[in-house]
């Protein structure tokens, strides 16, 4: 279960727990259905409650970057906990201007 | 290289077991009193290797994933993660960052890059149609 919030054309998704390959598929489906029904100007992925993430989480970010781009929106990722900062940096997603 | 402890784990290649596998290895290395950072590095690398077995090794079937972990006298953690799946034709190519054969599933192609960055060494041995083994090692530096 994830909590989402939609206000002023901004869709915020509060991710939580561990994001791995097993979990990513469900998250992808949930987030994409919100993106396609709301067509937000901006999608914000909030990582403050995420305790673990492997490269499946990077795939999730890159995929949502494309998905929200298809409806004309932009992606921002925020509140990255210290323990995720290394994988985020290594992935190069910051070069997409999502931070 | 004196082995002071070891463990062996086999489980079916179901993605629900990714979490179990990294937690089990993480619990095993606890005796070395790793830092939170070292533990997170090991968990992440194990998660990547196990996911590779599930997503790539046993792409078309459920097989067995094998983990053999050892702790040596000089605080080296050696974790071998293997499958008896399809194997990799070109290991060098597979280890290139962003290379993936599973784009549709949103695989970022970063598994090996993460393992290499988070561990001290990563060794890959693969035989097509026989399987792949990945050996991860990391030295746990004692707190002073």
gemmi code that builds the backbone of each chain (N, CA, C; Angstrom):
import gemmi

chains = {
    "A": [
        ("UNK", (0.839, -1.210, 0.000), (0.000, 0.000, 0.000), (0.872, 1.258, 0.000)),
        ("UNK", (0.528, 2.169, -0.874), (1.217, 3.462, -0.839), (0.177, 4.574, -0.812)),
        ("UNK", (0.600, 5.660, -0.225), (-0.280, 6.806, -0.120), (0.038, 7.775, -1.258)),
        ("UNK", (-1.003, 8.317, -1.877), (-0.769, 9.327, -2.908), (-1.618, 10.551, -2.586)),
        ("UNK", (-1.217, 11.659, -3.179), (-1.883, 12.914, -2.889), (-1.891, 13.727, -4.185)),
        ("UNK", (-3.019, 14.333, -4.527), (-3.081, 15.104, -5.776), (-3.638, 16.492, -5.495)),
        ("UNK", (-2.821, 17.492, -5.774), (-3.175, 18.861, -5.439), (-2.488, 19.800, -6.422)),
        ("UNK", (-3.195, 20.804, -6.887), (-2.622, 21.802, -7.808), (-1.859, 21.164, -8.966)),
        ("UNK", (-2.461, 20.130, -9.531), (-1.840, 19.491, -10.693), (-0.552, 18.735, -10.377)),
        ("UNK", (-0.285, 18.546, -9.073), (0.919, 17.799, -8.679), (0.497, 16.487, -8.004)),
        ("UNK", (0.984, 15.383, -8.553), (0.707, 14.076, -7.958), (1.910, 13.662, -7.109)),
        ("UNK", (1.681, 13.506, -5.811), (2.773, 13.086, -4.920), (2.535, 11.641, -4.499)),
        ("UNK", (3.584, 10.836, -4.624), (3.502, 9.428, -4.237), (4.486, 9.207, -3.086)),
        ("UNK", (3.961, 8.775, -1.948), (4.793, 8.528, -0.770), (5.200, 7.054, -0.755)),
        ("UNK", (6.408, 6.803, -1.250), (6.910, 5.425, -1.292), (7.335, 5.007, 0.106)),
        ("UNK", (7.319, 3.698, 0.357), (7.713, 3.246, 1.694), (8.347, 1.862, 1.661)),
        ("UNK", (8.954, 1.480, 2.777), (9.494, 0.129, 2.938), (10.646, -0.194, 1.999)),
        ("UNK", (10.664, -1.428, 1.518), (11.765, -1.893, 0.683), (11.332, -1.945, -0.776)),
        ("UNK", (12.121, -1.342, -1.643), (11.797, -1.379, -3.075), (12.785, -2.313, -3.768)),
        ("UNK", (12.276, -3.475, -4.152), (13.098, -4.421, -4.902), (12.309, -4.873, -6.128)),
        ("UNK", (12.852, -5.858, -6.835), (12.209, -6.328, -8.068), (10.802, -6.869, -7.796)),
        ("UNK", (10.658, -7.555, -6.651), (9.366, -8.149, -6.303), (8.283, -7.080, -6.124)),
        ("UNK", (8.680, -5.981, -5.525), (7.710, -4.948, -5.176), (7.499, -3.950, -6.331)),
        ("UNK", (8.532, -3.775, -7.163), (8.502, -2.712, -8.168), (7.332, -2.842, -9.162)),
        ("UNK", (6.985, -4.078, -9.512), (5.933, -4.278, -10.510), (4.596, -3.690, -10.045)),
        ("UNK", (4.258, -3.948, -8.773), (3.008, -3.408, -8.222), (3.027, -1.898, -8.126)),
        ("UNK", (4.178, -1.373, -7.696), (4.305, 0.085, -7.558), (4.123, 0.747, -8.927)),
        ("UNK", (4.752, 0.144, -9.922), (4.672, 0.662, -11.281), (3.213, 0.733, -11.749)),
        ("UNK", (2.469, -0.352, -11.552), (1.076, -0.393, -11.987), (0.242, 0.660, -11.266)),
        ("UNK", (0.423, 0.747, -9.944), (-0.346, 1.708, -9.150), (-0.062, 3.145, -9.587)),
        ("UNK", (1.237, 3.477, -9.709), (1.606, 4.856, -10.038), (1.155, 5.198, -11.464)),
        ("UNK", (1.364, 4.260, -12.388), (0.985, 4.552, -13.778), (-0.508, 4.732, -13.960)),
        ("UNK", (-1.316, 4.023, -13.177), (-2.754, 4.207, -13.323), (-3.165, 5.598, -12.829)),
        ("UNK", (-2.489, 6.083, -11.776), (-2.750, 7.460, -11.304), (-2.290, 8.491, -12.347)),
        ("UNK", (-1.104, 8.244, -12.913), (-0.567, 9.174, -13.921), (-1.540, 9.273, -15.092)),
        ("UNK", (-2.021, 8.126, -15.548), (-2.863, 8.134, -16.745), (-4.255, 8.679, -16.503)),
        ("UNK", (-4.757, 8.529, -15.271), (-6.086, 9.092, -15.021), (-6.017, 10.580, -14.668)),
        ("UNK", (-4.947, 11.014, -13.990), (-4.877, 12.419, -13.550), (-4.088, 13.313, -14.506)),
        ("UNK", (-3.208, 12.729, -15.292), (-2.329, 13.488, -16.200), (-1.733, 14.721, -15.501)),
        ("UNK", (-0.955, 14.498, -14.447), (-0.445, 15.622, -13.650), (0.636, 16.413, -14.399)),
        ("UNK", (0.776, 17.664, -13.995), (1.842, 18.508, -14.550), (3.187, 18.058, -13.973)),
        ("UNK", (3.100, 17.557, -12.733), (4.312, 17.074, -12.091), (4.022, 15.850, -11.231)),
        ("UNK", (4.949, 14.872, -11.295), (4.877, 13.703, -10.418), (6.018, 13.828, -9.424)),
        ("UNK", (5.695, 13.758, -8.139), (6.743, 13.794, -7.122), (6.801, 12.440, -6.412)),
        ("UNK", (7.967, 11.820, -6.442), (8.164, 10.572, -5.710), (8.904, 10.902, -4.427)),
        ("UNK", (8.237, 10.648, -3.301), (8.813, 10.965, -1.995), (9.412, 9.689, -1.393)),
        ("UNK", (10.722, 9.702, -1.148), (11.434, 8.509, -0.678), (11.680, 8.506, 0.827)),
        ("UNK", (11.101, 9.445, 1.561), (11.477, 9.574, 2.977), (11.226, 8.306, 3.798)),
        ("UNK", (10.245, 7.491, 3.424), (9.931, 6.287, 4.212), (10.490, 5.008, 3.584)),
        ("UNK", (11.411, 5.165, 2.627), (11.979, 3.985, 1.973), (13.226, 3.529, 2.740)),
        ("UNK", (13.213, 2.287, 3.224), (14.311, 1.801, 4.060), (15.370, 1.058, 3.257)),
        ("UNK", (15.008, 0.572, 2.070), (15.950, -0.175, 1.244), (15.548, -0.037, -0.214)),
        ("UNK", (16.547, 0.055, -1.071), (16.235, 0.086, -2.502), (17.425, -0.456, -3.289)),
        ("UNK", (17.159, -1.354, -4.237), (18.236, -1.789, -5.134), (17.980, -1.189, -6.517)),
        ("UNK", (18.641, -1.697, -7.546), (18.522, -1.047, -8.852), (17.113, -1.168, -9.459)),
        ("UNK", (16.265, -2.014, -8.867), (14.862, -2.061, -9.313), (14.192, -0.717, -9.068)),
        ("UNK", (14.614, -0.040, -8.001), (14.084, 1.287, -7.695), (14.516, 2.311, -8.735)),
        ("UNK", (15.738, 2.117, -9.264), (16.227, 3.010, -10.315), (15.389, 2.798, -11.582)),
        ("UNK", (15.100, 1.536, -11.875), (14.232, 1.218, -13.017), (12.859, 1.862, -12.840)),
        ("UNK", (12.379, 1.835, -11.598), (11.076, 2.435, -11.291), (11.110, 3.954, -11.550)),
        ("UNK", (12.185, 4.598, -11.129), (12.304, 6.051, -11.333), (12.376, 6.369, -12.835)),
        ("UNK", (13.251, 5.640, -13.553), (13.415, 5.924, -14.984), (12.120, 5.658, -15.766)),
        ("UNK", (11.431, 4.604, -15.367), (10.166, 4.275, -16.026), (9.095, 5.334, -15.791)),
        ("UNK", (9.047, 5.894, -14.563), (8.035, 6.930, -14.269), (8.401, 8.263, -14.929)),
        ("UNK", (9.720, 8.471, -15.106), (10.183, 9.660, -15.826), (9.588, 9.636, -17.246)),
        ("UNK", (9.640, 8.453, -17.844), (9.078, 8.303, -19.195), (7.559, 8.380, -19.156)),
        ("UNK", (6.942, 7.701, -18.180), (5.472, 7.624, -18.134), (4.843, 8.994, -17.943)),
        ("UNK", (5.409, 9.806, -17.049), (4.816, 11.122, -16.808), (5.160, 12.068, -17.972)),
        ("UNK", (6.299, 11.816, -18.601), (6.677, 12.594, -19.784), (5.689, 12.390, -20.922)),
        ("UNK", (5.159, 11.180, -21.033), (4.201, 10.869, -22.105), (2.898, 11.645, -21.976)),
        ("UNK", (2.554, 12.067, -20.737), (1.333, 12.870, -20.571), (1.709, 14.355, -20.397)),
        ("UNK", (2.965, 14.671, -20.727), (3.394, 16.077, -20.715), (3.808, 16.610, -19.355)),
        ("UNK", (4.054, 15.698, -18.405), (4.453, 16.142, -17.066), (5.934, 15.933, -16.815)),
        ("UNK", (6.392, 16.425, -15.647), (7.799, 16.230, -15.277), (7.879, 15.437, -13.982)),
        ("UNK", (9.049, 14.832, -13.757), (9.247, 14.030, -12.556), (10.219, 14.721, -11.599)),
        ("UNK", (9.892, 14.673, -10.313), (10.840, 15.102, -9.279), (10.928, 13.979, -8.245)),
        ("UNK", (12.132, 13.753, -7.746), (12.260, 12.804, -6.636), (12.731, 13.604, -5.425)),
        ("UNK", (12.176, 13.286, -4.252), (12.544, 14.110, -3.098), (12.664, 13.313, -1.801)),
        ("UNK", (13.256, 13.965, -0.822), (13.498, 13.369, 0.499), (14.216, 12.022, 0.419)),
        ("UNK", (15.328, 12.012, -0.306), (16.133, 10.786, -0.447), (16.899, 10.552, 0.855)),
        ("UNK", (16.632, 9.442, 1.550), (17.367, 9.186, 2.797), (18.853, 8.941, 2.503)),
        ("UNK", (19.664, 9.203, 3.487), (21.121, 9.055, 3.369), (21.522, 7.691, 2.794)),
        ("UNK", (20.858, 6.623, 3.275), (21.264, 5.276, 2.829), (20.931, 4.984, 1.360)),
        ("UNK", (20.139, 5.816, 0.716), (19.835, 5.593, -0.704), (20.656, 6.503, -1.610)),
        ("UNK", (21.367, 7.447, -1.004), (22.012, 8.457, -1.840), (23.089, 7.863, -2.752)),
        ("UNK", (23.763, 6.809, -2.267), (24.821, 6.217, -3.094), (24.282, 5.592, -4.368)),
        ("UNK", (23.195, 4.842, -4.243), (22.657, 4.165, -5.432), (22.048, 5.192, -6.395)),
        ("UNK", (21.480, 6.239, -5.842), (20.898, 7.298, -6.685), (22.024, 7.982, -7.483)),
        ("UNK", (23.133, 8.285, -6.791), (24.258, 8.935, -7.474), (24.863, 8.029, -8.537)),
        ("UNK", (25.071, 6.774, -8.154), (25.670, 5.796, -9.068), (24.848, 5.645, -10.354)),
        ("UNK", (23.524, 5.727, -10.219), (22.629, 5.464, -11.350), (22.663, 6.574, -12.400)),
        ("UNK", (23.048, 7.766, -11.983), (23.060, 8.872, -12.938), (21.680, 9.479, -13.197)),
        ("UNK", (20.641, 9.047, -12.464), (19.300, 9.629, -12.709), (19.269, 11.127, -12.414)),
        ("UNK", (20.227, 11.573, -11.580), (20.254, 13.000, -11.253), (20.499, 13.854, -12.501)),
        ("UNK", (21.154, 13.237, -13.513), (21.420, 13.982, -14.748), (20.134, 14.256, -15.532)),
        ("UNK", (19.037, 13.603, -15.143), (17.745, 13.858, -15.803), (17.078, 15.111, -15.231)),
        ("UNK", (17.715, 15.699, -14.224), (17.139, 16.911, -13.614), (15.955, 16.625, -12.717)),
        ("UNK", (15.925, 15.429, -12.117), (14.765, 15.049, -11.315), (14.883, 15.441, -9.844)),
        ("UNK", (16.093, 15.860, -9.432), (16.245, 16.176, -7.997), (15.725, 17.571, -7.656)),
    ],
    "B": [
        ("UNK", (43.594, -18.796, 4.144), (42.273, -18.204, 4.403), (41.464, -19.133, 5.303)),
        ("UNK", (41.459, -18.805, 6.584), (40.770, -19.633, 7.555), (39.289, -19.283, 7.667)),
        ("UNK", (38.438, -20.223, 7.296), (36.995, -19.972, 7.381), (36.526, -20.210, 8.818)),
        ("UNK", (35.895, -19.206, 9.424), (35.445, -19.377, 10.804), (33.948, -19.660, 10.915)),
        ("UNK", (33.212, -19.336, 9.826), (31.786, -19.658, 9.834), (31.285, -19.722, 8.393)),
        ("UNK", (30.248, -20.496, 8.178), (29.679, -20.566, 6.826), (28.214, -20.921, 6.887)),
        ("UNK", (27.518, -20.617, 5.803), (26.104, -21.010, 5.720), (25.728, -21.274, 4.272)),
        ("UNK", (24.722, -22.115, 4.102), (24.280, -22.487, 2.760), (22.769, -22.391, 2.718)),
        ("UNK", (22.298, -21.809, 1.640), (20.871, -21.534, 1.546), (20.402, -21.879, 0.130)),
        ("UNK", (19.320, -22.627, 0.022), (18.725, -22.905, -1.291), (17.267, -22.497, -1.241)),
        ("UNK", (16.801, -21.872, -2.290), (15.381, -21.509, -2.321), (14.918, -21.391, -3.763)),
        ("UNK", (13.605, -21.549, -3.997), (13.105, -21.433, -5.368), (13.189, -19.980, -5.868)),
        ("UNK", (13.369, -19.831, -7.166), (13.600, -18.502, -7.762), (12.305, -17.702, -7.885)),
        ("UNK", (11.628, -17.515, -6.762), (10.417, -16.685, -6.737), (10.831, -15.323, -6.214)),
        ("UNK", (10.288, -14.262, -6.825), (10.772, -12.931, -6.462), (10.447, -12.556, -5.012)),
        ("UNK", (9.470, -13.235, -4.417), (9.157, -12.983, -3.009), (10.367, -13.328, -2.130)),
        ("UNK", (11.250, -14.209, -2.628), (12.424, -14.628, -1.843), (13.597, -13.654, -1.897)),
        ("UNK", (13.519, -12.609, -2.704), (14.610, -11.627, -2.775), (14.842, -10.996, -1.400)),
        ("UNK", (13.756, -10.636, -0.769), (13.833, -10.000, 0.542), (14.370, -10.969, 1.598)),
        ("UNK", (13.879, -12.197, 1.546), (14.352, -13.237, 2.468), (15.857, -13.448, 2.319)),
        ("UNK", (16.330, -13.545, 1.054), (17.740, -13.833, 0.794), (18.652, -12.738, 1.350)),
        ("UNK", (18.318, -11.473, 1.076), (19.224, -10.412, 1.552), (19.160, -10.265, 3.070)),
        ("UNK", (17.991, -10.529, 3.665), (17.882, -10.462, 5.121), (18.668, -11.593, 5.778)),
        ("UNK", (18.617, -12.791, 5.173), (19.328, -13.944, 5.737), (20.839, -13.703, 5.708)),
        ("UNK", (21.354, -13.204, 4.572), (22.796, -12.945, 4.477), (23.190, -11.843, 5.457)),
        ("UNK", (22.344, -10.846, 5.548), (22.609, -9.735, 6.450), (22.672, -10.222, 7.904)),
        ("UNK", (21.765, -11.120, 8.280), (21.778, -11.684, 9.641), (23.042, -12.512, 9.859)),
        ("UNK", (23.479, -13.225, 8.815), (24.676, -14.069, 8.920), (25.940, -13.241, 9.199)),
        ("UNK", (26.061, -12.067, 8.552), (27.295, -11.277, 8.733), (27.294, -10.424, 10.009)),
        ("UNK", (26.175, -10.425, 10.712), (26.058, -9.598, 11.924), (27.137, -9.893, 12.965)),
        ("UNK", (27.634, -11.134, 12.992), (28.647, -11.487, 14.000), (29.921, -10.657, 13.858)),
        ("UNK", (30.129, -10.060, 12.664), (31.316, -9.229, 12.434), (31.113, -7.788, 12.888)),
        ("UNK", (29.922, -7.500, 13.384), (29.597, -6.168, 13.849), (29.826, -5.091, 12.770)),
        ("UNK", (29.211, -5.294, 11.594), (29.406, -4.328, 10.500), (28.723, -3.003, 10.808)),
        ("UNK", (29.162, -1.946, 10.127), (28.467, -0.664, 10.267), (27.146, -0.765, 9.485)),
        ("UNK", (26.253, 0.179, 9.721), (24.979, 0.209, 8.988), (25.253, 0.318, 7.485)),
        ("UNK", (26.271, 1.104, 7.149), (26.630, 1.292, 5.738), (27.118, 0.004, 5.095)),
        ("UNK", (28.002, -0.720, 5.807), (28.525, -1.982, 5.267), (27.397, -2.998, 5.091)),
        ("UNK", (26.499, -3.038, 6.052), (25.379, -3.968, 5.992), (24.454, -3.627, 4.818)),
        ("UNK", (24.206, -2.335, 4.618), (23.352, -1.889, 3.509), (24.009, -2.246, 2.173)),
        ("UNK", (25.340, -2.097, 2.088), (26.058, -2.433, 0.855), (25.891, -3.918, 0.532)),
        ("UNK", (26.072, -4.764, 1.549), (25.964, -6.212, 1.340), (24.534, -6.592, 0.950)),
        ("UNK", (23.556, -6.032, 1.647), (22.150, -6.334, 1.336), (21.816, -5.962, -0.111)),
        ("UNK", (22.306, -4.789, -0.522), (21.985, -4.321, -1.867), (22.636, -5.216, -2.921)),
        ("UNK", (23.931, -5.549, -2.706), (24.641, -6.387, -3.681), (23.994, -7.774, -3.774)),
        ("UNK", (23.613, -8.349, -2.628), (22.969, -9.667, -2.627), (21.631, -9.595, -3.357)),
        ("UNK", (20.889, -8.519, -3.116), (19.599, -8.339, -3.772), (19.762, -8.302, -5.292)),
        ("UNK", (20.803, -7.611, -5.754), (21.058, -7.525, -7.206), (21.382, -8.901, -7.786)),
        ("UNK", (22.278, -9.630, -7.099), (22.703, -10.929, -7.628), (21.546, -11.932, -7.634)),
        ("UNK", (20.756, -11.939, -6.555), (19.629, -12.871, -6.472), (18.572, -12.503, -7.530)),
        ("UNK", (18.345, -11.214, -7.714), (17.377, -10.779, -8.730), (17.835, -11.215, -10.124)),
        ("UNK", (19.144, -11.145, -10.376), (19.665, -11.623, -11.666), (19.336, -13.098, -11.884)),
        ("UNK", (19.516, -13.919, -10.838), (19.198, -15.356, -10.959), (17.727, -15.537, -11.331)),
        ("UNK", (16.861, -14.751, -10.669), (15.420, -14.900, -10.846), (14.958, -14.363, -12.206)),
        ("UNK", (15.451, -13.162, -12.546), (14.971, -12.498, -13.766), (15.635, -13.070, -15.020)),
        ("UNK", (16.941, -13.345, -14.907), (17.681, -13.767, -16.104), (17.987, -15.262, -16.119)),
        ("UNK", (18.604, -15.767, -15.039), (19.010, -17.172, -14.997), (17.839, -18.109, -15.261)),
        ("UNK", (16.764, -17.871, -14.498), (15.574, -18.727, -14.631), (14.422, -17.963, -15.267)),
        ("UNK", (14.719, -17.328, -16.361), (13.741, -16.478, -17.044), (12.441, -17.216, -17.371)),
        ("UNK", (12.561, -18.455, -17.822), (11.381, -19.174, -18.310), (10.888, -20.231, -17.333)),
        ("UNK", (11.481, -20.307, -16.158), (11.099, -21.403, -15.262), (11.424, -21.014, -13.813)),
        ("UNK", (10.950, -21.831, -12.899), (11.365, -21.662, -11.505), (12.460, -22.691, -11.239)),
        ("UNK", (13.613, -22.214, -10.818), (14.721, -23.118, -10.493), (15.172, -22.863, -9.072)),
        ("UNK", (16.337, -23.383, -8.729), (16.845, -23.178, -7.365), (17.982, -22.152, -7.379)),
        ("UNK", (17.917, -21.222, -6.443), (19.006, -20.265, -6.242), (19.818, -20.761, -5.054)),
        ("UNK", (21.142, -20.762, -5.202), (22.027, -21.273, -4.146), (22.884, -20.139, -3.593)),
        ("UNK", (22.922, -20.014, -2.298), (23.821, -19.037, -1.671), (24.756, -19.773, -0.721)),
        ("UNK", (26.042, -19.558, -0.901), (27.048, -20.105, 0.009), (27.822, -18.921, 0.552)),
        ("UNK", (27.746, -18.704, 1.846), (28.435, -17.549, 2.434), (29.452, -18.015, 3.470)),
        ("UNK", (30.577, -17.313, 3.485), (31.642, -17.667, 4.428), (32.163, -16.416, 5.099)),
        ("UNK", (32.646, -16.600, 6.317), (33.348, -15.530, 7.019), (34.731, -16.073, 7.345)),
        ("UNK", (35.767, -15.311, 7.014), (37.126, -15.781, 7.294), (37.664, -15.115, 8.557)),
        ("UNK", (38.763, -15.660, 9.001), (39.419, -15.176, 10.218), (39.741, -13.673, 10.129)),
        ("UNK", (40.161, -13.246, 8.922), (40.507, -11.823, 8.773), (39.308, -10.962, 8.355)),
        ("UNK", (38.111, -11.389, 8.742), (36.872, -10.608, 8.601), (36.472, -10.317, 7.155)),
        ("UNK", (36.775, -11.288, 6.310), (36.349, -11.190, 4.924), (35.022, -11.939, 4.782)),
        ("UNK", (34.059, -11.309, 4.124), (32.792, -11.979, 3.851), (32.815, -12.397, 2.383)),
        ("UNK", (32.601, -13.673, 2.129), (32.598, -14.185, 0.755), (31.226, -14.798, 0.495)),
        ("UNK", (30.518, -14.271, -0.470), (29.153, -14.733, -0.739), (29.065, -15.189, -2.196)),
        ("UNK", (28.778, -16.459, -2.371), (28.637, -16.992, -3.731), (27.152, -17.219, -3.993)),
        ("UNK", (26.664, -16.628, -5.064), (25.244, -16.732, -5.401), (25.152, -17.331, -6.795)),
        ("UNK", (24.499, -18.483, -6.918), (24.509, -19.120, -8.239), (23.166, -19.712, -8.630)),
        ("UNK", (23.043, -19.887, -9.933), (21.844, -20.543, -10.464), (22.286, -21.571, -11.495)),
        ("UNK", (21.366, -22.457, -11.842), (21.644, -23.435, -12.893), (20.758, -23.115, -14.082)),
        ("UNK", (20.716, -21.837, -14.404), (19.824, -21.350, -15.458), (20.490, -21.242, -16.815)),
        ("UNK", (20.062, -20.242, -17.578), (20.460, -20.154, -18.996), (21.921, -19.735, -19.204)),
        ("UNK", (22.538, -19.123, -18.189), (23.919, -18.664, -18.348), (24.007, -17.389, -19.169)),
        ("UNK", (25.224, -16.865, -19.257), (25.451, -15.611, -19.981), (26.448, -15.886, -21.103)),
        ("UNK", (26.090, -15.515, -22.321), (26.977, -15.717, -23.476), (28.253, -14.892, -23.334)),
        ("UNK", (28.056, -13.603, -23.033), (29.179, -12.670, -23.004), (29.171, -11.910, -21.677)),
        ("UNK", (29.940, -12.412, -20.721), (29.938, -11.839, -19.367), (30.397, -10.378, -19.381)),
        ("UNK", (31.401, -10.092, -20.195), (31.932, -8.735, -20.262), (30.841, -7.744, -20.696)),
        ("UNK", (30.077, -8.151, -21.690), (28.992, -7.299, -22.188), (27.911, -7.144, -21.122)),
        ("UNK", (27.571, -8.260, -20.450), (26.517, -8.231, -19.429), (26.889, -7.316, -18.266)),
        ("UNK", (28.194, -7.141, -18.035), (28.616, -6.326, -16.893), (28.731, -4.839, -17.225)),
        ("UNK", (28.532, -4.502, -18.482), (28.556, -3.087, -18.865), (27.373, -2.365, -18.215)),
        ("UNK", (27.616, -1.186, -17.613), (26.490, -0.431, -17.061), (25.452, -0.145, -18.144)),
        ("UNK", (24.191, -0.249, -17.774), (23.026, 0.018, -18.623), (22.713, -1.103, -19.609)),
        ("UNK", (23.567, -2.145, -19.667), (23.228, -3.272, -20.534), (22.124, -4.080, -19.861)),
        ("UNK", (21.036, -4.345, -20.581), (19.993, -5.210, -20.036), (19.312, -5.973, -21.153)),
        ("UNK", (18.874, -7.186, -20.818), (18.104, -7.951, -21.801), (16.629, -7.955, -21.400)),
        ("UNK", (16.288, -7.173, -20.369), (14.903, -7.168, -19.875), (14.351, -5.743, -19.786)),
        ("UNK", (14.478, -5.006, -20.874), (14.033, -3.613, -20.893), (12.549, -3.466, -20.575)),
        ("UNK", (11.739, -4.411, -21.067), (10.286, -4.328, -20.870), (9.913, -4.375, -19.398)),
        ("UNK", (10.766, -5.006, -18.605), (10.464, -5.111, -17.172), (11.102, -3.981, -16.390)),
        ("UNK", (11.580, -2.967, -17.118), (12.198, -1.806, -16.484), (13.417, -2.176, -15.661)),
        ("UNK", (14.208, -3.106, -16.168), (15.486, -3.374, -15.517), (16.430, -2.272, -15.958)),
        ("UNK", (17.101, -1.653, -14.995), (17.933, -0.481, -15.309), (19.277, -0.872, -15.919)),
        ("UNK", (19.643, -2.154, -15.826), (20.947, -2.565, -16.349), (22.089, -2.154, -15.441)),
        ("UNK", (21.793, -1.993, -14.162), (22.807, -1.492, -13.231), (23.229, -2.518, -12.182)),
        ("UNK", (22.682, -3.729, -12.276), (22.951, -4.742, -11.253), (24.430, -4.951, -10.969)),
        ("UNK", (25.219, -5.239, -12.010), (26.651, -5.489, -11.800), (27.386, -4.225, -11.362)),
        ("UNK", (26.976, -3.066, -11.895), (27.621, -1.807, -11.504), (27.421, -1.557, -10.008)),
        ("UNK", (26.233, -1.869, -9.516), (25.948, -1.701, -8.088), (26.794, -2.688, -7.274)),
        ("UNK", (26.819, -3.949, -7.704), (27.612, -4.953, -6.978), (29.073, -4.517, -6.916)),
        ("UNK", (29.609, -4.038, -8.052), (31.026, -3.644, -8.096), (31.303, -2.430, -7.223)),
        ("UNK", (30.335, -1.531, -7.189), (30.541, -0.326, -6.401), (30.399, -0.580, -4.897)),
        ("UNK", (29.516, -1.514, -4.520), (29.213, -1.726, -3.111), (30.061, -2.811, -2.443)),
        ("UNK", (30.737, -3.638, -3.261), (31.556, -4.709, -2.685), (33.021, -4.468, -3.056)),
        ("UNK", (33.935, -5.201, -2.412), (35.356, -5.047, -2.744), (35.692, -5.763, -4.050)),
        ("UNK", (35.052, -6.913, -4.262), (35.291, -7.583, -5.541), (34.070, -8.391, -5.972)),
        ("UNK", (33.918, -8.520, -7.272), (32.799, -9.264, -7.865), (33.388, -10.164, -8.944)),
        ("UNK", (33.201, -11.464, -8.792), (33.711, -12.391, -9.823), (32.526, -13.132, -10.416)),
        ("UNK", (32.492, -13.186, -11.739), (31.370, -13.831, -12.413), (31.893, -14.989, -13.250)),
        ("UNK", (31.241, -16.120, -13.075), (31.595, -17.278, -13.903), (30.296, -17.789, -14.510)),
        ("UNK", (30.273, -17.963, -15.822), (29.026, -18.381, -16.441), (29.274, -19.319, -17.611)),
        ("UNK", (28.421, -20.326, -17.726), (28.472, -21.237, -18.866), (27.064, -21.284, -19.466)),
        ("UNK", (26.933, -20.908, -20.740), (25.607, -20.932, -21.361), (24.924, -22.293, -21.198)),
        ("UNK", (23.658, -22.251, -20.865), (22.816, -23.434, -20.626), (23.186, -24.218, -19.366)),
        ("UNK", (24.190, -23.758, -18.632), (24.568, -24.459, -17.394), (24.298, -23.590, -16.160)),
        ("UNK", (24.534, -22.293, -16.305), (24.262, -21.424, -15.163), (25.339, -20.383, -14.917)),
        ("UNK", (25.109, -19.597, -13.891), (25.986, -18.470, -13.574), (26.275, -18.454, -12.081)),
        ("UNK", (27.520, -18.123, -11.729), (27.795, -17.889, -10.315), (28.484, -16.539, -10.158)),
        ("UNK", (28.072, -15.833, -9.132), (28.635, -14.525, -8.831), (29.218, -14.615, -7.425)),
        ("UNK", (30.496, -14.267, -7.286), (31.120, -14.292, -5.965), (31.425, -12.866, -5.514)),
        ("UNK", (30.807, -12.495, -4.431), (30.956, -11.146, -3.884), (31.827, -11.219, -2.640)),
        ("UNK", (32.807, -10.334, -2.532), (33.580, -10.310, -1.292), (33.671, -8.897, -0.742)),
        ("UNK", (33.702, -8.833, 0.564), (33.852, -7.542, 1.221), (34.538, -7.746, 2.561)),
        ("UNK", (35.475, -6.870, 2.834), (36.154, -6.936, 4.122), (35.413, -6.024, 5.086)),
        ("UNK", (35.087, -6.557, 6.250), (34.435, -5.738, 7.265), (35.535, -5.128, 8.138)),
        ("UNK", (35.601, -3.830, 8.090), (36.668, -3.137, 8.816), (36.242, -2.939, 10.268)),
        ("UNK", (37.010, -3.499, 11.211), (36.608, -3.367, 12.618), (36.632, -1.903, 13.078)),
        ("UNK", (35.671, -1.562, 13.898), (35.633, -0.197, 14.442), (36.749, -0.040, 15.451)),
        ("UNK", (37.392, 1.096, 15.397), (38.476, 1.327, 16.367), (37.977, 2.162, 17.523)),
    ],
}
model = gemmi.Model(1)
for chain_id, residues in chains.items():
    chain = gemmi.Chain(chain_id)
    for i, (resn, *xyz) in enumerate(residues, 1):
        res = gemmi.Residue()
        res.name, res.seqid = resn, gemmi.SeqId(i, " ")
        for name, pos in zip(("N", "CA", "C"), xyz):
            atom = gemmi.Atom()
            atom.name, atom.element = name, gemmi.Element(name[0])
            atom.pos, atom.b_iso = gemmi.Position(*pos), 0.0
            res.add_atom(atom)
        chain.add_residue(res)
    model.add_chain(chain)
structure = gemmi.Structure()
structure.add_model(model)
structure.setup_entities()
